[in-house]
């Protein structure tokens, strides 16, 4: 083995060990890699010069000389993360630590589904080439179930069906890429970068025009046989939907998604002022009349869904995401009261801790994973 190959291998081992340790001394990196401290020190110096590692000083347990702790510089690379939401598309460059580093764009797409597809592909390609430094990978969130190969079977809010968006993106961008369900990505972002990383089981309830859930067990997204696990919007609230013609949206989201909520309010003669029907409806909780009655029925139905989820999954944490995120202070005590005594273990109901666009950060997470070992940065 040549000395150049040995040097590259040593630097790769140190880089990976530093990433796994999330901050370690040279001696600790030597223990992790089996290399000598002198070899680790040379590798660290080279990796710092390359902008891949940084060093922070910390005082040792007995005081005295500061101990240098080495960690991966999250700014060493960035991925392009894309959140294709119901009515907008967000694109951003996100670094290895989950921080948005620039190129954040919110675009209003056309309503026609084919026009929206072309618009999305064009926006992604333009953002990729406009980045100050070429991203290392691409991650995209979609409001609907996505197969592992990037095929969108059905995204009702976008009116996309059978779209091979992974292949369409690969025709334009030569880099690792992942397309995944938005609720799954919200859950992944919470479990990786949020305040509930230690939770053994976490469910993200994503309420938009449709309703989905992302499930994380032991730090991994539970996807099911075809990547469709967590589609609670397709749960049945009762037996009546069995006799009706199936719709693109599932029964639960037809009743409880934002479009269904507006339809139900209109049928009851309720005017929901403002841009958020959930905020308008839940503002009437303490009133009397049709709006308050509908608000309580809606919360009852969400409690039924969460009781079923709890019976099947026994989650430690349920993150209320999407339209529910800014309303958590109102919604949490209402749901807790309804669930108490009806589930064996009441999960913690919490708002997102990673910000409102967890799907974007989740898309970044799967993109970073798709890139693979950081040693690839040594050759990029």
Helices and strands as residue ranges (DSSP letters): H 3-21, H 26-33, H 37-49, E 53-59, E 66-72, G 74-76, E 78-84, E 89-95, E 100-107, H 113-130, E 137-142, E 145-146, E 151-155, E 160-164, H 165-170, E 176-181, H 182-193, E 201-207, E 211-217, E 220-221, G 232-234, G 240-243, H 251-256, H 258-267, H 277-282, H 290-313, E 317-322, G 325-327, H 328-339, E 348-351, H 358-371, G 374-379
